[in-house]
Amino acid sequence: MKLALFDLDNTLLNGDSDYCWAQYLIEQGVLEREFYEAKNDFFYTHYKQGTLDIVEYLNFQLGPVAGRPREVIDAWHREFMQAKIRPIVHPGTPALLARHGEDLRAIVTATNRFITAPIARELGVEHLIACDVEELPDGRLTGRPRGTPSFREGKIARVHEWLDTLGHRLGDFEETWFYSDSLNDLPLLELVSHPVAVDPDPTLERVAGERGWPVMRLKA
């Protein structure tokens, strides 16, 4: 039995779905451009530097959808998938996922579930570990995160929780993979038997070189 885990943003996608979502809402006039674009850039810079406050960021990112009718935000998301996400799926992503078609597969991302669940379905990945969002019985989102954020060490905790729901432990798997671009994912990369750096940021590329981890290039 084998396990394959995949980061989403800047790994399977040639871009960041969280960042793209805010840009989409700005372009639609839902958000005020000057304020939200500056805040979006601020958080994205901290993410790349490994200094992101994930709870503060989730509150910012979820705020625009809080309390809105679910049919409205779902319609936005369908347009978002067409305009922003399908164009940034790496051409090599389907082949990478197919390579692990016989394995237990999951996307493990710090981006919230509202944004990423349709993307995981589109990519055909059966399981998704993402930052969870409070949801009311009528489907409206409260704008508040729920549970442990799947970010940095939180990804390890969430992977263990997920495997437990399936009746598995990490040690049950003869081989484990995790594919990621980000220094933020070093804790989970260090845990698996096959860490793979995908178009890595400078810090992760240096660490991969020092430790002899393979480096994969999906960007053209």
N, C-alpha and C positions, 0 to 999 in steps of 0.2 A: 504494500500500500504506500502511495506517494502523495505528497502535498505540494501544491504550487500556489504561491501567494504573489499578488501583483499590486504594486502601487498604481495609482491611476494618473494623476496629473504630472505632465512632463515625463511620463514613463510610457504608458499605453497611448496617451494623447500627446501631441506636440503643442502643449499649452496647458494652462491651468483652468479647470472648469469653474472653480469658484470665482476667479478673476474675470473670466469670460461672462459669467452670469451677471455680475455687477455691471460690466460694460454693456451687456444687452439691455438691462433695465435703464441705464443712462440713455442709451440710444433711442429707447422707446418713450423717453420722457417721463418715466415712472419716478426716476431719481434725479435730483438736481445735480447737474454735471460737475460744476466746480468743486463742491464739497465732497461728493461721493467718489469722484475720480481721484482726488488727493488722498482720501482715506484708504481707498482701494490700493493705490500705489504704496502708501505707507505700510499697510499690513503685508503686502506681497514682498516688499523689501525685507521686512523683519523675518518673514518665512524663509526667504533665501539665505538669510544670515544665521538662521537657527535660533532667533530670539523672539519668536512669535508668542504672544499671550493668547493661547487658543480660545479661552473662554471669552475674552474681550472680542476676539475676531468673530466667533460664532454669533455673539449678540449683535454685532454690526451686520453680519451677512444675512442673518435671519430676520432682522428688523423689517425690511421692506415687504416681506410676505406675511408678517404677523397679522392675523385677524381677517385677512382677505378671503373672499369665497374661494373654495377649492377649485371650482370650475374655471375661475379667472387665472389663478396661478398655474394650473395644469395647462391651460391654453398657452400662456406665456412659455411654459417649458417646452411644449411641442415646437413652437417657433424657434426657441433657443437651440433645440437639438438640430434643427435644419440649418439655421444661420451660423451657429457658432461651434457645435460639437462635431458633426459629421465631417466638416472640412479639416479638422485637426486630428482625426484618427490616423495614426501612423500607417502607411501602406504595409509595413511589416508586422503590425499588431495581430491580424488574424492568423498568420503563420505561427507566431510565437504562442498564441493561445492554443492553437491546434496541436502544437508540440506536446502540450500537457492535457490533451483531450481525454486521456484515460485516467488522469489523476484527479484527486479532490482539489478543486480550484476555488479561490476567493480573491476578490479585489479588496484590498485593505487600504483605506484612504482616510485622511483627516477632513475631507470635504463632507458636508452634511448629506444625509440620506435623501432628502427631497431632491437635491440636484443630481445625485449620483445613481439612484436606483434605476431611472430610465436608461442611463448610460450603460450600466452593467447589463441590463436586459438587451440593449442594442448590440453589445459585444458578445453576448451569449455566455457570459460567466454566471455560473449557477448561484454563487454565494457572494454576499456583499457585507463587509464590515466597514461601517462609516459612522461619523458622528450622528447620534440619534437626536431627533427633534420632538419636542412635546406636541402632541396632536389631540385636538378636541374630538368628541364623538362625531361631529358633523364634518370632520376632515380638515377643518381650519387649523393652521399652525399657530402656536402661541408666540413664536419668536424666541423661545428659550431652549437651550440644549438640554438633553436628558442623558443621565448616566455618565460613564467614563468616556471622555473624548478619545477617539482613536488617533492619537498624535504622540509621536516619540515613544516613550515607554508605555503609554496608554495603548499603543497598537499591540504590544505583547499581551497585556491584560485582556484586551478584547478578543484576541485570537484564542487564548486559553478558554475564555468564557464560551466562545462560539464552538470550539471543539468539544467542550463539555456537553453542550446541548445535543451533539451528535453521538455522544457516548465514546469519544476518543480523547486521547492525550497526545501531545506532540511526540512523545517517545514511541508512540505506536507506529510511526511512519518510518520506513526504511530509508527514505530520502525526502528532504524538504528543500524547497526553493523559495527565494524571495527576490523579486526584481524591483529595483527602485533607482531613482535619479538623485535622491536627496540626502544630504548630511543628517536631516532630521530622522531618517530611517535607520541610522546606524544601530540602535538597540535591537531591532528585529533582524537586520542583516546579520548581526553577530550571532543570532540565535539559531539560524537555519544551517543545514549542512551544505547548501549551495547558494551563497549570496552572489547576486549578479548586479553589477552597476550598469544602468541603462542610460546612455547619454548623461553621465553624472555631472553634478556641479563640481567646482574645483576641489572642494574639501573631500568629497566622496571619491573623486578620481585619484587624489593623492593616497587616501587610505586604501583604496582598491589596489593601487600599485604596490604599496608597502606590504600588503597581506597576500598578494597573488590572486586576488579575486578577478574573475573574468569581467571584461568591460564590453558591453554590447552597444552598437550604434544603430538606432532606428531612424534617426533624422537623416534626411537626404543630404 
